[in-house]
Amino acid sequence: MSLKLKIELRPRHKRLLGYIRESRGRLLLAMVCMIVVAGSTSATAFVVKPVLDDIFMKKNEQMLLLMPFVVVIIYVLRAAGMYGQEFLMHYVGESIIRQLRDNLYDRITELSLAFFHDKKTGVLMSRITNDVNIIKNMVSTAVTGALRDCFTIIGLIGVIFYRDWKLAIIAMIVLPFAFFPIYEFGRRIRRFSTRSQESMADLNSFLHETFAGNKIVKAFGMEPWEKNRFMEKNKRYFRYEVKTYRVKALSSPVMEILGGTGVALIIWYGGYGVINGQSTPGNFFSFMTAVMLLYGPVKKLTRLNNAIQRGMAAADRVFDILETESEVVEPENPAPIPDPPHRITFENVSFAYQPGEPVLRGINLEVYPGERLGIAGTSGGGKTSLVSLIPRFYDVTEGAVRLDGIDIRDLAVKDLRSRIAVVTQEPILFNDTIGSNIAYGSTDATQEQLLDAARAAYIYEFIQSLPKGLDTVIGELGNRLSGGEKQRMCIARALLKDAPILILDEATSALDAQAEQLVQKALENLMKGRTSFVIAHRLSTIIDADRIVVISGGKIVEEGRHESLLSAGGEYYKLYNRQFSGRSSENGRENGFPEQSKKQ
């Protein structure tokens, strides 16, 4: 099982190396700098012998004048190499992270709505921010250190074998044992790090939900409850982080013991050689300096490996998203889209969000060019699911949706959606200006066109009353506007797009009676010559529709005009009675309904 997992992860790691290879020029230059640093470190140990033997033991004045310059040159080169490797590797790291973030956002925005149903917003945010930052630390810091330390180890091993190959073999006996903690601790770090990152994603998701829903939290007095939930999630993250750092903290002491054992053996054997005249003090101390410098990089490799394991765990989570395929697939050779107006046909359409749990069953429906189709039914009946299939927010499970006889799966998604304007039940606005929100999807619109759309949606006077007019920033999700103002802005956005297919998903539900009548007139003008789908909770908005279909339990149970459906006494009549029971006939007329005697 473990071997299988490793094989499955290799392609991901190769893909990460692909990102790194794109900066190979700077990487090669950084590696040159690392070699300079490693070489200068090895040279520091190498010059100990002439300093001790030639200057202090033989009292060589010429060497005394030369060696200070050599030492200065060594440290200048070391400083230049350290600057180069540090800057270049951080540049490479930031470049890789920029690409990963771009690719992640690109992939996420291309995925179907089904993906967003399965993933929490906070979790996706954590992948782009927290996980990608961990990868950056791995590339710019851990990989840099690991490469530099490997070069340093190679250089110093060369020095110790040059000075005393017998003594070097003793030092090498301990070195393999030093690499065991690197493997074992790294394996544990990766496991704990994966769980820690998952906990952080869960924490981010919780924060996003409670901050966005803060009004409801306060209204229902749930602050203590949410505080306890936060503390539990924070405690879970804390536990995994503590386990991670426990392993990290243990790695250094183990390396110290192993390093100390090696140094003790070298002092015993090397000192014996100096006493017996088999070696000079300078040679021994040069060897000892190289060994002392050698164990430092080996020790660092353990810590750096821990960071690399955290980075690889983060990379797995990032590539989980990058490798996710959208359920809505673009056709290889898109069919040309016909000119408007359009006819929409549902042929034996079934649809399920989860396998085996259909929300639509056997829908057969033809909506003619320019027809206004009202869609009524109880909540959860499948009204919104039906219209969501038209712009391919989801693809059908069975059957086909056709536009002018062409299966919409054969059309380019961008072309298809360019012909559709949508106003949803919940107004979706962005933390930008009023003008930018109305022009969303129509960025080349002139100010006059924006104002014309605002007039048609009866939001113009409100905009003019604001000091900055169209340049007024509306806050996150339009929180500085009332519900009716937000909905009318969304209607203005749809009016400006001027698409031949219109989907209104309870678009007037947030308006009062007076505003609804005004907007309804604007929508009537908008719907002329366009194929329109009007989902209605307030039945007054669809009484003038060319045709009304009633959906219940995922099926079309009734179809006809307002008057014929009322007289039929079926599901539509029940909805009508449920909505207007107890109201006076005068009130009924105000809502656009004719007086009806209640059927038994």
N, C-alpha and C positions, 0 to 999 in steps of 0.2 A: 504493500500500500504506500509506504514511504517512497520507494523507488518510483512508483507510478506518478506520484505527486511531483517529484523532482523533474521527471521527463515532461510533464505538462507545463511546468513553470519556465522551462528553458526558453521557449520561443518568446515569452514576455520579456525575459532578461535580455534576449538578443535584440528585441525591439527597443529597449532602453539604451542598449549600446549603439543602436542606430541613431538615436538622438545625439549621443555623445560624439559619434563619428562625424556628424555635420560640422563640429567645431574642431576637426582634427588639426588644422593649422595652429590654432592657439594651444591646443593640447600638446602638440609636439614641442612648441616653444616652451611651454610650462615644464615639460619633461626635461628639456635641456637645463632649465633653471634648477630643477630638482637634482639633476646629476651634478651641477655645480655645487649645490648645498651639500650633497652627499660627499663629493670629492673634497670639499673644504673641511668637512668634519673628519674624514679619514686623514687628511693632511695634518690636522691638529694633533692627532695621536702620533703620526709619523715623525713630526719634528721634535717630539719629546726626547728621543734618543740623542740627536746632536746637541740639543740644549744641555742635557745632563752630562753626557760623556765629553763633548768637545769644549763646552764653556766652563762647566763647574768642575769636571774631573781633570781635563787636560789644560784648562785655562787658556784657550785659543782666542786671542783678541780679534783676529780677522772674522772668526765665526760670531763673536759677540757683536761686531758691527753689522754683519749680514742678517742674522736671525730676526732682529726686530722688524726689518723691512719685509722679510718673508711672512712673519706673523700678521703684519698689517695688511699685506696683499691678500692673504688667506681670508681674513675677516671681512675685507671689502668685497671680495668675490662672494663670500657667504651672504653678506647683507643684500647684494644685488640679486643673487639667486632667490633669496627668501621673498624679496619684494615682487620679483617677476612671477614666481609660482603662486604667491598669494593672490595677486591681482588677476592673473590670467585664469586661474581655476575658479575664482568667484565669478568672473565674467562668463566663463563657460557654464557654470552652475545656474546663473540667472538666465542665461540664454535658453538652456534646456527647460527651465521652469516656465519661462514665457511660452515656449512652444507647447509644453504639456498643458498649460492652462488654456491656451487658444484651442488646442485640439479637443480638450475635455469639454469646453463650452460649446464648441462646434458640434461635437457628437451629441451632447445632451439636448441641444436645441433641435437637432434633426430627428430625435427619437419620437415615437408616437405617444399619444396621451396615456396609453396603457402603461408605459414605462413609469410615468409620473404617479400613476395610481399605486404602483408597487413600492416606490421609493419616497422617503420623506425628504422634504425640501432641505432641512438642516443637514441630513446625511450627504446630499449632493453638494451642499456648500462646503462641508468638511472635506470632501474629496478634492475640491478645487483649491482650498486654502490650506488646511492643516496637513493633509497627506502630501501634497505637492511640496510644501515647505520642508518636510522631512526628507524627501528625495533630494531637494536642493542641498541640504546639509550633508547628505551622503556624498553627492557629487563634488561639491566645492570644498568640503572640509575633510571628510573621511577618506575619499579616494585620493585627494591630494596628499594627506598624511601617510596613507598606506604606500603609495608609490615612492614618496620621498624616503620613508623609513626602509623600504625594500632596497632602494639604491644605497642608502647609508649602510645597511647590514652587509650588502655585497662588498662595498668598499672597505669596511672595517674588517671583515673576514679575510680579505686580501692582505691587509696590514698585519694581522696577527699570524697568518701563515708565513708571511715574509719574514717576520721577526723570529718566530720559534714554532716550527710546524709540530713538534711533539707537544708543546704546551697548548697549541691550538686545538689538537685532537681532544685533549682533556676538556677544553672549553666547549667543544662541539658535542661532547657526550651529554651535557646538561641541556643544550639548546633544543633538541627534539622534544624533550619533556615540556619545554616552555610553550610549544605550539599546541599542546593538548588543550589547555584552558581556552585558547583562542577558538577552537572548534566547538568545545562543549558549551562554553558560556555563550557563544554566538548563537547556537541552536536554541537555547532557552530564551535569550533576548528576543529573538525573532517571534517566538510563540507569544510571549507576554506583550510584545509591542503590537502585534496584530490585535489582540484583545483590547489593549489600551486605546488604539486608534478607533476601534469600533465603539468603545465607550464614549470617546470624545465626539464622534459623529452623533451618537444618541443624545448626548448633552446639547449639542448645537441644535438638533431638531427640536428638543424640548424648549430651548430658549426661544427659537423662532415662533413656535406655536403660542407660548404664553405671552410673549411680547406683542405679537399680532392680535391676540385675543384678550389683551389686558382689560378692556372695558367689561367683558363678560366675567372675567375673574373677579373684578371688583364688585360688579353688580350682584353676584351670587355669594360674595363674602368668602371666596375660596383661597384667599392669600395664604392662610396657614397650611392648607392642603397642598398647594403648589410648592410652597417652601419645603415641605417635607419630601415631596417627590424630587425636587431639585437636589436636596441633600443626599438622598439615596443614590441618585445617579452620579453625583459628584463623588460619593464615597466609593462607588464601584470603580470609577476612573482612578481614584486615589489608590485603591488596593492594587490594581494592575501596575501603576507607576511605581509603587513601593517594591513590588516583586521585581520589576525591571531593574531598579537601582540597587536592590539587594544583590543581584547577580553582578552588576557592574562593580559594586563596592568590593565584592569578594575576589574579583579578577586581579586587582593590583596586589593585595597581600600574597596571593598564591605566586604571582610572578616575582615578588620580592624574595620569598623563601627560596625559590628555584635559583634566582640570580645570586643570592647570598651564598648558596651552596657552591655554585660554580666559582665565584670569586675566592671562597675559602680554599677550594682545591688548588686554584691557580697560585695563590699566595704560598701555600705549603710546598708545592712542587717547584714553582719558579724561584722562591726564596732559597730552597735547597740548592738549586743550580747556581745561583749567584754566590752563595757561601763557598761552594766547591770550585768556583772559578770557571764554570761552564758557560756563564753568561755575564754580561756587564749590567750594572745598575740601570744605565740608560736604556738598554735593550729591554730589560724587565719592566721598567716603568712605562716605556712606550707601549709594550704589550698590554700592561695593566690598564693604561689609559684607553686603548682601543677596545678592550673587553668591557670596561665600565661604560664606555660610550655605546657599545654594542647592545648591552642588555636594556638600555633605555628605549631604543626603537622597537625591540621585541616586545617590551612591556606596552608600549603605545599601540602596537598592532592589535593587542587584545581589546583595548578601548575603542580603537577605530573599527575593528570588526563588529563590535556591538552596534556602532552607529550605522555601519553598512547593512547589518541585519535588519535594523529598524527601517532603513531606507528601502530594502527589498520587500519588506512587509507592506510598506506604503505603496510601492510600485505595483504589487499584486492588486491592491484595492483600486488604484487608478486605472490599471489595464482591464479590470473587471468592467469598467464603464466604457473604455475605448473599444473593447472587443464586443460590446453589446450591439447587436444588429436591430435595426428598426423593423417593427412588424409591418410598417407601411413602406413597401419597396417601390422604388422608381422603376418604370419600364425601361428596357434597354433602348428601344426605338419608339419614343412617344408618338402617338397619333396626333395630327393637327386638330386643334379644338375648333369646332364650327362657330360661325357668327351667331350672336344673340338675335332674338330671345331663345331660350333653351327649354327643352322638354326633359323632365327628369322621370326615370322609370325605375321602380323597385320590382325586381323579378324574383319571387320566392325567397325573399331575404330573411335570413336568420342571423342572429348576432349574440355573442356571449362574451362578457368580460373575463370570466373564468370558465375553463372547459367543463362542459356538463351542466352549466347553469345559464341557459339562454334567457335573455331579456327581451328578445324579439323572435317571433316564430312565424315563418311562412308569410311574410308581408308581400302582397302584390298591390302595387299602386302606380298609377301613371298621372303625373302632374303636367299639364299642357303649357306650352309657351304663353307667358303673360298671365297665367292663372294664379289666383290668390287662394292658397289652401290653408284653412284653419285646422289646427290640431288640438283636440281637447282630450281630457282623460284625467283620472286620479293620479296623484303623486306616485312615482315609481312604476307607472304603467309602461314606460318606454318611449315617451314623446321626445325627450332630449336625445336619447340614444339613436332614435330614427334619423333626426336631422344631422347628428354628428357624423353619420356615414357619408353624407353628401360631400363635404370638403375633405374626406379621408382622414379625419381625426383618428378614426379606427377603420379597419377593413372588415367587410362582412365575413361571417363564419361560413355561411352557405348562400348561394344565389349570387345576384349581381345588382349593382346600382349603375344605371346607364344615363349618359347625358347625350341627348339627340341620337340614341341608339348605340353609342360607343360606351363600352365598359370603362368606368372612370379609372380603373386600375391600368388602363392603356394610355392614359393621359399623363403628362408631366404634372406633378403635384403643384408646382409653382403656377403653371398655366391654369390649372383647375381652380386653385384658390384665388387667383386674380379675378375670377368671374363671380366671386361670392363675397357678400358683405354680411357680417354677423353682429347682432346685438344680443348679448347674453342676459340672463336673469340677474346675475350679479355683475354690476358695472366694474370693469377692469380698467383702471387708469394708472398712470405712472407718475413718479415724483418728478414732474417736469412742468412746463408752462401749459396753460390752457390751449394755446395755439398748437404746440407740439403734440398734445394729446388728440386734438381734433384731426390734425394732419397725419396721424400715425397710419402708415401704409399709403399715404399720398403726399410724400415729402416735397414734391415739386409744385404743390398747390400755392396759389397766390393768396395774399391777405384778403383780397376781395372775395375769393372763393370760400375762404374760411368763414368770413362773416356771413356770406349767403347761406352756408350750411348751418351756421348758428341761428340765423333768422328762421330757417325752415324747421329747426328743432326747438324753436321758442326758448333759446338760451341767450339770445343776442342782448336783450335788455339787461340781464344779469351781468354779462361780461362787460358791457359798457359802464355799469355802475361801479366796477372795480377800478382803483387808481391806475393799475398797470394793464388793464384790459386783457388782451390775449397773452401778454407776457407775465401774467400772474402765475406763480408757482403754487400748485394745489396740494403739495404734501404727499406722503406715502399713501398709495392707493386712493388718492383724492380725499384724504381725511379732513380737509378744510372745507369740503362741500357737503351739502345735504344730499340725501339719497336721491331725490328727484333731480337735483342739479347734475349729479354724476350720471344718472341714466340719460338725461337729455344730451349731455356731452357725448356719450357713447352713440346716441342716435345721430348726432351731428357728424360723428366720425364715419358712420355707415352712409349717411347722405353724401358726404364728400367723396367717398370711394366710387359711388355711382355704378355699382356692379349690377349685371343683369340678373343675378340670382340673389335673393334676399332671405336671410334666416333671422327671424325675430323670436327669441326664446324668452317669452313673457317679458318683452321689452318695455312695456308700460306699467309693470307691476309696482314700481316704486313711485308712481306719479299720483297726485291727488286727482279728483274727478275733473276739475277745471283744466288742469294741465294736460290730463289724458285726452280730453276732447280736442285741444289744440294740436297736440302731437299726433293724434289719430288722423287729423286732416292732412298734416305734413306727410305721414306715412302713406296715406291714400294716394297722394301725388307721386310719392317715391315708387309705389308698387305698380303704377301704370306701365304696361308694356314689359314688366319684369315677372319672372317666375318667383313667387313668394311663398315662404313657409312661415306661418304665424302660430307659434305655440301660445296657448292662452290659458291662464288660470282664471282671469276675469273674462267671462264669456262675452261681455259687451264688446270686446275688441275684435271678435270674429263674426259678429252677426251679419255683416255685409260681405263675408268671404264668398267667393264663387262656389266653394265646396268646403265641407267640414268633415274630417274623419275623426272618429272617437277610438282611442287606443286603450285597451284594458288587458292586463296580463300579457303584454307583449304582442297582442293581436289587434287587428282592426275589426272592431265589433259593430260599428255603424258608419254610414257614409251618406252625405246628402247636404242640403241647405238647412239653414237655421230653422225655418218654419216647419219643414217636413220632418226634421229630427224631433222637434218639440211635439209635433202631433203623433209621432210614432210611439211616444211614451216609453222609450228605452233608456239606455245608459245616459245619453245626452240630457234627456228630460230629468233624470235623477240628479245629475250635476246641477242643472238649472234650479231645481227645487231646493237642493241643499244650499246653494249659494244665495238664493233670494227669498227663502221662506221667511215669513214674518214681516216682510217689507210691504209697504203700501204700493198700490198700483201706480201711484204718482212717482214713488221712488223708482219703481221698475221702469217707468217711461224715461226718467232722468238718466237711467243707465242704458237706455237704448232698447229696452225690451217691450214688446207689445203686451197688453194685458192678456193673461191666460187664466182660464178657470182651472183650478187644481183638479187633476184627474184622480180618480179613486184607484 
